[in-house]
Amino acid sequence: MDATTLKAARDIFADSRNEFVVYFEQLSARDISCQGVPAIQIELRRIAHTLSGWKELRNDSNEPTCSCFSDRFSNLSGIVIEVADLVTIKDGRLPLTVPKMFNMLAIQVGRLTLDDHREKDEYALGFDRLAKYENLRWQIGSQGPDDGRAALLFGLWTRMSRTSERGPNCTPACADR
């Protein structure tokens, strides 16, 4: 990609990522703004499709795509579809676990960056800090009684946070994106 195209792709990526995070945060606050289940599911599928497409972005088309980078986008895309299938509205509200799932998605999507030098992406760094806090919260909170919801949410968080096995073209910088 030439420099102009790469900059445009990064700008579109950042704008879309930030938009998706805001949408997930609104849903996690149970702000469904008179949206019906189909409208929410359509928007979630659009987000999943966009995430899936982002995995193809890279700096140099002559270099092999970082497998852990693309796996992370694929993983989150699949999880967004799973969550979309769980969306129901009863008495004008989302089920108790679904808003927490949206919160977790906001954190994980907010962490995504195309920047090879992660420290340049303050937005992603802020969500990295939230992810560390969430990991700590799960470590501390996993000791108490569970009615099944916590185990479901912890399993989802664990799957969202995982990175693939580090292959030959998966560098530590790539894995952290």
Secondary structure, 3 states (H helix, E strand, C coil): CCHHHHHHHHHHHHHHHHHHHHHHHHHHCCCCCCCCHHHHHHHHHHHHHHHHHHCCCCCCCCCCCCHHHHHHHHHHHHHHHHHHHHCCCECCECCCHHHHHHHHHHHHHHHCCCCCCHHHCHHHHHHHHHHHHHHHHHHHHCCCCCCCHHHHHHHHHHHHHCCCCCCCCCCHHHHHC
